[in-house]
């Protein structure tokens, strides 16, 4: 299943890949289409840093709610690596749509506050993947306790 804010992406996905009744238009911070504990695994790539920070707590809580006990979430995103006097933007990040850039520790706090546990083994295995390193993307992995 998938969710995307862009009606273009939804229309294209449904037509090109026959994804009718599988992908839906909406914001990732509102997963009310799905019941509690609906999924074993959640995956997001290059999404969270585009969401306004005021929705992060709801987003992480929704992910926890729809994930089954023992389930995992893997998040690919751009992290803030260099301090910035304004607080969040990296000086070398040209993408103005990256509006919620923080250090890994900040994201870890958000997930742990919602009840997740770090999945360090998974993070270590994917963080060294060449494509992630080339683009400066980072992977976060957590699990919901059983």
Secondary structure, DSSP 8 states (H G I E B T S, - for coil): -EEES-HHHHHHHHHHH--TTTEEES-TT--TTS-TT-EEEEEEES-GGGS-GGGHHHHHHHHHHHEEEEEEEEEEEE---S--TTSS--TT---TT------HHHHHHHHHHTTEEE-HHHHHHHHT-HHHHHHTEEEEEEEE--
